[in-house]
Amino acid sequence: MSRIYRSEAIILRNRHFLESSKITTLYTLEMGKVEVVAKGSRRPGSQFGASLDTATHCSAVFYHRPERDLHTLSQCDILNPFPELHDNLSRMAYAASCLQFVDLTTPLEEPHDKLFHLILMLLRTLEAVEHDTSCRPLLWAFLLRASGLSGWAIVLDRCLLCNEEAPIVGISASLGGTICTNCRDSTDDLVACSPGTVKFLRWLSTARWERMARLSVDHAVEDQAQAIIRQHINRHTERDLTSLDFLAYV
Ligand SMILES: [Zn+2]
């Protein structure tokens, strides 16, 4: 039997469905990721208006049928349209990468309120950021933290093999964390990593969002951090986050 749910939600993505409708993927506070049909939403003057735009924070009402994966959206009201974010192609590209990551890595209908609030914090920070160049640390921080919430954080506070706080020389993708100078020969997939990059990755895991939005980072450190995070994600999802490629052009 169907049941009506109302929940705060963030629009992850849309795809066309039949002649005039969309299938919309929501990340909801109450139920996690949910797929709904928004009937008639591609018709001019649809009641849904701009509420289904990707990266919009809204209040959604939907009919949920427990035996199905696809439910029916009844109402969607905008709570925050993030206008500065939507008007800026570069910032939207960063938001899209994060939302694609959530879509790829979360199962349907498993609520995770910390992940919901992490997505919301990212969108609020991207909305308020002063310079587009500040978006990159926000992206890497989001991916690091969302990986942690999914149960596969990169271990950064010690050597994964000997558990000591000896000098770190690299990160092992297969083991998922930092390796010290004494253990460097015990793993065959070590990615070299400077002390500055390890420090940067640790900082991204814990720093306040408004501080990250004002950060200026050395390019070499950022490139190394990016390669490490991307390799970590690819290994755990067994898929490449294609939207990250687009970021090279914005
Ligand atoms: Zn060690």
Residues whose N, C-alpha, C, O or C-beta is under 5 A from the ligand:
A	BS01	ZN	C159 L161 C162 C180 N182 C183
